Amino acid sequence: MICIDIPGREELRIDRLALDFNGTIAADGVLAEGVAERIALLSDLVDVIVLTADTYGSASAACEGLPLRLLTFPSDSAGLSKEEIVRSLGGGVCCVGNGYNDIGMFDLAALRIAVLGEEGTCAALLGHADVLVPGPCEALDLLLRPSRLRATLRA
């Protein structure tokens, strides 16, 4: 568990990390450099779940050997599938995403991190995010170095 005391706000308790794959931790179906190492570190603290419609058919190979759970679903129901999965996880979920189909899961999350990344970010997602970061490593580093979140989210 990751506990983050944010001045002037409720303490954040993160038990699970739900990561969108394409556009968030991967670009064009290829895992971004540095992400695997960060996932390995975070898996000692939280359960890591990767959610994807697997547009490029590469998620399984890209995530092979990593300490995470990979959940795939049809692309025509991606948003609803992500929302249902995050709802089933209960509270304490941090969601990281970049697309329109991440809005539903963001609305259920304790902490919502939008990633700009190489594939861009859906503008509609920004109103549902707590933090916007330039890339996937920066998103994961917020959880590995919680003082960064403390500074960004303090009241």
C-alpha positions as a LaTeX table, in Angstrom:
\begin{tabular}{lrrr}
\hline
Residue & $x$ (\AA) & $y$ (\AA) & $z$ (\AA) \\
\hline
Met1 & 0.00 & 0.00 & 0.00 \\
Ile2 & 1.10 & 3.54 & $-0.72$ \\
Cys3 & $-0.12$ & 6.13 & 1.79 \\
Ile4 & 0.23 & 9.78 & 0.84 \\
Asp5 & $-0.52$ & 12.48 & 3.39 \\
Ile6 & $-1.59$ & 15.56 & 1.44 \\
Pro7 & $-1.75$ & 18.78 & 3.47 \\
Gly8 & $-5.29$ & 20.13 & 3.72 \\
Arg9 & $-6.82$ & 17.01 & 2.11 \\
Glu10 & $-7.62$ & 13.42 & 2.99 \\
Glu11 & $-4.80$ & 10.90 & 3.08 \\
Leu12 & $-4.57$ & 8.90 & $-0.14$ \\
Arg13 & $-4.32$ & 5.12 & 0.30 \\
Ile14 & $-3.44$ & 3.31 & $-2.90$ \\
Asp15 & $-3.71$ & $-0.50$ & $-2.97$ \\
Arg16 & $-4.05$ & $-1.05$ & $-6.70$ \\
Leu17 & $-2.66$ & 0.58 & $-9.82$ \\
Ala18 & $-4.75$ & 0.33 & $-13.00$ \\
Leu19 & $-2.75$ & 1.23 & $-16.10$ \\
Asp20 & $-4.09$ & 1.75 & $-19.60$ \\
Phe21 & $-1.67$ & 0.20 & $-22.11$ \\
Asn22 & $-1.70$ & 1.88 & $-25.54$ \\
Gly23 & $-1.00$ & 5.60 & $-25.43$ \\
Thr24 & $-0.28$ & 5.48 & $-21.71$ \\
Ile25 & 2.53 & 3.06 & $-20.86$ \\
Ala26 & 3.09 & 2.05 & $-24.48$ \\
Ala27 & 3.24 & 3.86 & $-27.82$ \\
Asp28 & 2.31 & 2.04 & $-31.01$ \\
Gly29 & 2.05 & $-1.15$ & $-28.94$ \\
Val30 & 5.62 & $-0.94$ & $-27.59$ \\
Leu31 & 6.21 & $-0.53$ & $-23.85$ \\
Ala32 & 7.91 & 2.80 & $-23.13$ \\
Glu33 & 11.51 & 2.72 & $-21.95$ \\
Gly34 & 11.80 & 2.65 & $-18.16$ \\
Val35 & 8.23 & 1.49 & $-17.54$ \\
Ala36 & 9.07 & $-2.18$ & $-16.86$ \\
Glu37 & 11.57 & $-1.27$ & $-14.15$ \\
Arg38 & 9.10 & 1.06 & $-12.46$ \\
Ile39 & 6.31 & $-1.52$ & $-12.58$ \\
Ala40 & 8.64 & $-4.03$ & $-10.92$ \\
Leu41 & 9.33 & $-1.56$ & $-8.09$ \\
Leu42 & 5.67 & $-0.62$ & $-7.68$ \\
Ser43 & 4.55 & $-4.25$ & $-7.60$ \\
Asp44 & 6.19 & $-4.54$ & $-4.18$ \\
Leu45 & 3.80 & $-1.83$ & $-2.94$ \\
Val46 & 0.54 & $-2.29$ & $-4.86$ \\
Asp47 & $-1.23$ & $-4.73$ & $-7.18$ \\
Val48 & $-0.55$ & $-3.66$ & $-10.77$ \\
Ile49 & $-3.22$ & $-4.26$ & $-13.40$ \\
Val50 & $-2.85$ & $-3.39$ & $-17.08$ \\
Leu51 & $-6.13$ & $-2.82$ & $-18.93$ \\
Thr52 & $-6.22$ & $-2.93$ & $-22.72$ \\
Ala53 & $-8.22$ & $-3.61$ & $-25.84$ \\
Asp54 & $-4.78$ & $-4.53$ & $-27.22$ \\
Thr55 & $-5.06$ & $-2.56$ & $-30.45$ \\
Tyr56 & $-1.71$ & $-3.80$ & $-31.74$ \\
Gly57 & $-1.90$ & $-7.34$ & $-30.34$ \\
Ser58 & 1.36 & $-6.79$ & $-28.48$ \\
Ala59 & 0.34 & $-6.31$ & $-24.84$ \\
Ser60 & 0.90 & $-9.91$ & $-23.76$ \\
Ala61 & 4.42 & $-10.04$ & $-25.18$ \\
Ala62 & 5.25 & $-6.55$ & $-23.88$ \\
Cys63 & 4.12 & $-7.41$ & $-20.35$ \\
Glu64 & 5.54 & $-10.94$ & $-20.26$ \\
Gly65 & 7.54 & $-11.58$ & $-17.11$ \\
Leu66 & 6.35 & $-8.40$ & $-15.40$ \\
Pro67 & 4.68 & $-8.66$ & $-11.97$ \\
Leu68 & 1.23 & $-7.55$ & $-13.10$ \\
Arg69 & $-2.17$ & $-8.79$ & $-14.15$ \\
Leu70 & $-3.03$ & $-8.16$ & $-17.82$ \\
Leu71 & $-6.74$ & $-7.84$ & $-18.59$ \\
Thr72 & $-7.93$ & $-7.56$ & $-22.19$ \\
Phe73 & $-11.37$ & $-6.88$ & $-23.64$ \\
Pro74 & $-12.99$ & $-6.03$ & $-27.00$ \\
Ser75 & $-12.16$ & $-2.58$ & $-28.35$ \\
Asp76 & $-15.82$ & $-1.70$ & $-28.91$ \\
Ser77 & $-16.47$ & $-1.91$ & $-25.16$ \\
Ala78 & $-13.14$ & $-0.59$ & $-23.84$ \\
Gly79 & $-14.52$ & 2.28 & $-21.77$ \\
Leu80 & $-17.25$ & 0.24 & $-20.13$ \\
Ser81 & $-14.88$ & $-2.69$ & $-19.56$ \\
Lys82 & $-12.32$ & $-0.48$ & $-17.83$ \\
Glu83 & $-15.01$ & 1.10 & $-15.68$ \\
Glu84 & $-16.41$ & $-2.29$ & $-14.63$ \\
Ile85 & $-12.95$ & $-3.64$ & $-13.81$ \\
Val86 & $-12.03$ & $-0.63$ & $-11.67$ \\
Arg87 & $-15.40$ & $-0.80$ & $-9.91$ \\
Ser88 & $-14.75$ & $-4.47$ & $-9.11$ \\
Leu89 & $-11.40$ & $-3.57$ & $-7.52$ \\
Gly90 & $-13.10$ & $-1.50$ & $-4.82$ \\
Gly91 & $-11.48$ & 1.62 & $-3.36$ \\
Gly92 & $-7.85$ & 2.62 & $-3.23$ \\
Val93 & $-7.25$ & 2.50 & $-6.98$ \\
Cys94 & $-4.91$ & 4.82 & $-8.85$ \\
Cys95 & $-5.79$ & 4.98 & $-12.55$ \\
Val96 & $-3.35$ & 6.11 & $-15.22$ \\
Gly97 & $-4.60$ & 6.75 & $-18.74$ \\
Asn98 & $-4.73$ & 9.06 & $-21.73$ \\
Gly99 & $-7.92$ & 8.38 & $-23.68$ \\
Tyr100 & $-11.60$ & 9.10 & $-23.83$ \\
Asn101 & $-12.30$ & 5.50 & $-22.83$ \\
Asp102 & $-10.45$ & 6.12 & $-19.53$ \\
Ile103 & $-13.01$ & 8.67 & $-18.25$ \\
Gly104 & $-15.27$ & 6.10 & $-16.57$ \\
Met105 & $-12.45$ & 4.43 & $-14.66$ \\
Phe106 & $-11.02$ & 7.84 & $-13.70$ \\
Asp107 & $-14.35$ & 8.81 & $-12.14$ \\
Leu108 & $-14.13$ & 5.78 & $-9.82$ \\
Ala109 & $-10.47$ & 6.14 & $-8.84$ \\
Ala110 & $-8.94$ & 7.52 & $-5.66$ \\
Leu111 & $-6.13$ & 9.07 & $-7.73$ \\
Arg112 & $-6.29$ & 9.86 & $-11.45$ \\
Ile113 & $-3.16$ & 10.56 & $-13.49$ \\
Ala114 & $-3.46$ & 11.59 & $-17.14$ \\
Val115 & $-0.46$ & 10.97 & $-19.39$ \\
Leu116 & 0.29 & 13.25 & $-22.32$ \\
Gly117 & 2.72 & 10.88 & $-24.05$ \\
Glu118 & 3.56 & 10.31 & $-27.69$ \\
Glu119 & $-0.03$ & 9.50 & $-28.64$ \\
Gly120 & $-1.49$ & 12.59 & $-26.95$ \\
Thr121 & $-4.28$ & 12.92 & $-24.42$ \\
Cys122 & $-8.01$ & 13.26 & $-24.97$ \\
Ala123 & $-8.93$ & 16.78 & $-23.86$ \\
Ala124 & $-12.16$ & 15.51 & $-22.28$ \\
Leu125 & $-10.12$ & 13.34 & $-19.89$ \\
Leu126 & $-8.35$ & 16.33 & $-18.35$ \\
Gly127 & $-11.42$ & 17.45 & $-16.41$ \\
His128 & $-11.48$ & 14.05 & $-14.71$ \\
Ala129 & $-7.76$ & 13.93 & $-13.82$ \\
Asp130 & $-6.02$ & 14.98 & $-10.62$ \\
Val131 & $-2.61$ & 15.32 & $-12.27$ \\
Leu132 & $-1.31$ & 15.63 & $-15.83$ \\
Val133 & 2.21 & 14.36 & $-16.57$ \\
Pro134 & 4.28 & 14.35 & $-19.77$ \\
Gly135 & 4.89 & 10.60 & $-19.93$ \\
Pro136 & 4.43 & 7.18 & $-18.33$ \\
Cys137 & 7.64 & 7.20 & $-16.31$ \\
Glu138 & 6.67 & 10.49 & $-14.70$ \\
Ala139 & 3.27 & 9.01 & $-13.79$ \\
Leu140 & 4.82 & 5.99 & $-12.12$ \\
Asp141 & 7.46 & 8.12 & $-10.43$ \\
Leu142 & 4.69 & 10.06 & $-8.66$ \\
Leu143 & 3.85 & 6.86 & $-6.80$ \\
Leu144 & 7.47 & 5.92 & $-6.21$ \\
Arg145 & 8.21 & 9.43 & $-4.90$ \\
Pro146 & 4.97 & 10.50 & $-3.18$ \\
Ser147 & 6.37 & 13.84 & $-2.03$ \\
Arg148 & 5.85 & 14.98 & $-5.63$ \\
Leu149 & 2.12 & 14.31 & $-5.31$ \\
Arg150 & 2.05 & 15.95 & $-1.91$ \\
Ala151 & 3.42 & 19.15 & $-3.44$ \\
Thr152 & 1.12 & 19.06 & $-6.47$ \\
Leu153 & $-2.15$ & 18.22 & $-4.69$ \\
Arg154 & $-1.84$ & 20.13 & $-1.42$ \\
Ala155 & $-4.76$ & 22.42 & $-0.55$ \\
\hline
\end{tabular}
